[in-house]
Amino acid sequence: MFKYFLLLMLVPVSSFAQSFVELGGGLSLPTGNWGKSSTASSLMSIEGTINDPHGYAKTGGFGYAEGAWFFSKHFGVGLMFRYGTYSLKGLDSLSQGYEESFDVDTTKTYATHYTMWSVTPGLYYAAALSRKFSFMAKAMVGVVHATTPQITVNIIDGGVPDPPVIQESASATTVAFGLGAGLRYSLVRCVALDLKVDYLYAKPDFTIGNEGRNNNAGREVNTYNQPMAPIDFSLGVAYLFTHK
């Protein structure tokens, strides 16, 4: 009896993979320099500024809308729209680095967050593993639009507030490349859950303005051209269109 059950589970639901539309979201892990932070000591300089390569991005959250049409048993074409945000870590190190470099009594650093949206069409592959489970993979090329945070350093020296030093927010658009894979579990005929991991690579070239600087010391970033490459872990709900 058990072997017949296994054979039944290995029969595909349909001769074609099922086209779908899907909504979902999850956690996004920044990689590379974008997700690293500097130590306070490495940011201290009283003679000349420091161009910091690190992006200070924390693990963020994202949401997506996705759909694909399958034109054969295994292959289809689709599109994914994704939007994510990332707060900053290491603000205490930034504050201490500015404080020592500017030779002031106190600094306090505040920051907004990164935003990153993408539109990526691509090629999809699907294979049934059983009556309930299927495997999906995709390769995508599209565009990313990203925005850097505004970083504001409030300064107090001799008990008197000085004008803040501000690293302005900047935006850039560039080409993006993506890879993804996941498992789909069919709840009912037309509804499924998708558990996925995706990798997105982009390298925007930001030009960043700075306000309120009156000395040639400490961290000062005028350009930022590091890869922004998150690894996304997501759960989505898909509506399936069964081929006749």
C-alpha positions, 0 to 999 in steps of 0.5 A: 500500500505504501509504495502505491501511495508514493507512486501517486504522490509522484504524478504531476498535477498537470502536463503543464506547470500552472501559471500564477499571480502571487503576493508575499514578503519577508526578510531581506539580508544585505550582503557585502560592504552595504551590510557592514559598519565601520568601527569608531576608531576607523572613522577618526581623522583630524587631518583629511576626510575619510571615504567610508565604503560601508553602508551600515544597512540592517536586515530589512523587510520587503514585499512583492507582487509576482506573476508568471505564464507557463507556455510549456511543461516546465518553462514560463515567463514572468515579472516581479515587483519588489519593494524593501526598506533597510534601517541603519546600524552602527550609529553609535560608532558614527557619532563617536567618530565624528565627535573625536574628529571634530574635537567637540563635546557631544555628537548624536547621529540620526538617520532615515533608511534605505529604500529599494524597489525593483521591476525584474522580468525573467524566465521561470522553471517549474517541476512537480515533485509530488501532487502537493509539492513543486520546485520553482526557479527563475533568472531575471534581469530588470531595473532597481531604483534605490535611495540612500538615507539622510544622516544628520549629526547634531553637535554640542560644543562648550554647551552650545549647539553647533549647526548639524552636519548632514549627509543628504539622501541620494537616489539612483537607478541601474540594471539589476540581476536576480536569481531565485528558487523555492518550494510550492505547496498546493493548499487547494486546486487554485491556491498555494503557499510559496517558500522562497529565497531570492538574490538580487544584485545591483550597483547604483552610482550615487552622488551624495551632497553634504551640508554644514561641514566647516572642517576637513576632518572625519567621515565624509561620503560624496559618492557611493558605488558599492553593490547593493545585493540582498538575499531575500527569504519570503513566504507568498500566497499564489493564485494558480491558473490551471491549464485546460 
